[in-house]
């Protein structure tokens, strides 16, 4: 989908909490890496990582 959309112009691809999906399954990691390497040059990929806040409110 990103490759076809990028034909219309630059594209920003945001991957939310990507680490949660990749840590569990190495096949998913390999698959995603291969897909990302094949994206056109006008696609920018931003990945996020969230971390639970273990601090207690005072």
N, C-alpha and C positions, 0 to 999 in steps of 0.2 A: 504494500500500500504506500509506504513512504517513497519508494522509487518512482511510482507512477505519479504521485502528488508533486514530487520535486520537479517534474517536467514543466509544471506551470510556473515555477519560480523557487526561490530559496525556501527551505523548510527547517523548522526547529522541531526536533523529536524529543519529548520529555518522557523519561522512564522513571516512574515513581516507585520507590522502595525496591529497586531492581535487585539489590543484594539478597533480599529475602527469598527470591525465586532461584537465584543462582547458587547459593551456598548449599542448598539441599541436594541439588541434582547436577552432576558434572556434565551430563549430556546436554542439559539446557544451557549451561554455560558455553559449551563448545558451539552449539547451534546459534546462540545469540552472537557470539564473537564472529562467526562466519558471516552472518547476515549484516552485522555492522561494518565489517571490512568491505563488503560489496556495495555499500551505499554510495550514491553519487557525491561528488565534492561539494555540492551546494546544500547538503543536509548536515545540520549541526545537531549532535546528540548530547543531551544533558541528562545525567542520571542523579537521582536523589537517594539519600540514605537517611532514614529517621531512626532515632534512638529514644527509647522510653526514658522519661524523666523520673528518676528514682528519688528525687529530693522531695521532702515533705514540706507542705506549705506551713508557714508559721503564723 
